[in-house]
Amino acid sequence: MSNDQLRIEDVNEVLEQVKDPETGRSITRTKQLYDFQVTDDALLIQIGLTSHSAPIHQRFRDNVISLVHDHFPNLKSIEVEIHEHQRAASPLGQIGLTCKSVIAVGSGKGGVGKSTVATCLAIGLRRTGCKVGLLDADVYGPSVPQLTGAAGQPAKAENKISPIDYDGIPVMSIGFMVPADQAVIWRGPMLHSAVTQFVRDTDWGDLDYLIIDMPPGTGDVALTLSQLVPATGAIVVCTPQKVALLDAIKAIAMFNKVNIPILGVVENMSSFLCPDNGKTYDIFGKGGARRLAEQAQVPFLGELPINIGIRENGDYSNTSANFEDPQIAGYLEALVTELVWQVAARNAEKPNQPDLPVLS
């Protein structure tokens, strides 16, 4: 057996340790290790990843290079090429939602920017190439139509509701069906029925992610969601001050009770950069959400500053413009990346099982 063959076998053994971020399974088992080429002291690796992993391509590539370098320190060149790998979403639960990851965005109380964070996450995921849906499940206070400018009456065809399209993102909200000046006054069963219909009967198509903007507090919707689909996890949004953190810890406890894993905590309104003098002011304090995450032993996804542009873009139904603002975009892109990284980490801990054919 030649040295080249030995080296190729050694490389293959190392690459077996690399896990597909979407499924948590080895890329050699999922046939996503397309090829690798060894030439002298250089290694070129070709790996296929689905659009579900698009936001973390660079971090994934860096980790693979680091892993290979640790095992083969004498290599002078290690290149990793990422190629598009096709894999359709499998139906979830009994309702048949074709989505790979269902993400709930909640908060312990209103007014902390939960809907803005949920909308920005959906936009950010879409911008990287993911297939994303956005469900406004905050029935009593739907904000997504205002934040996005999406409008219209959802049509119904073949027993399915057609969502409103927002820059390639299918969106569903009670705000499309109820006049903006009218209140929704529903008891628990009606709320359960509405959320079930939105998830089950909307023609979402094939999704990588469904972002669900939850109602604030610890009400019925989390329980309904846990019964409908196996949610990938939840994000809890809060502001830094203690009065908000007291409610955020309750939201974490609620998701834990209904067996929805916590993917992380986001600190919104963490600081204010004054445009007049360039100084930073911690109006609501700073670091409270990070300390909460450490206390609850859940990931901290990142922070968003108080920014006039975020407020103005929401007021003018142009939330996507946040990603064009250099003062804001970096924070939002970091949140999107960290969210997908946490999803990948959870998948690595509990790999998805491959679909098996049903024998008749």
Buried (B, 14 or more C-beta within 10 A) or exposed (E): EEEEEEEBEEBEEBBEEBBBBBBBBBBBBBEBBBEBEBEEEEBBBBBBBBBBBBBBBEBBBEBBBEBBEEEBEEBEEBEBEBEEBEBEBEEBBEEEBBBBBBBBBBBBBBEBBBBBBBBBBBBBBBBBBBBBBBBBBBBBBBBBBBBBEBEEEBEEEEEBBBBBEBEEBBBBBBBBEEEEEEEBEBEEEEBBEBBBEBBBBBBBEEBBBBBBBBBBBBBBBBBBBBEBBEBBBBBBBBBBBEEBBEBBBBBBEBBBEBEBBBBBBBBBBBBBBEEEEEEBEBBBBBBBBBBBBEEBEBBBBBBBBBBEBBEEBBEEBBBBBBBEBEBBBEBBBBBBBBBBBBBBBBBBEEBBEEEEEEEE
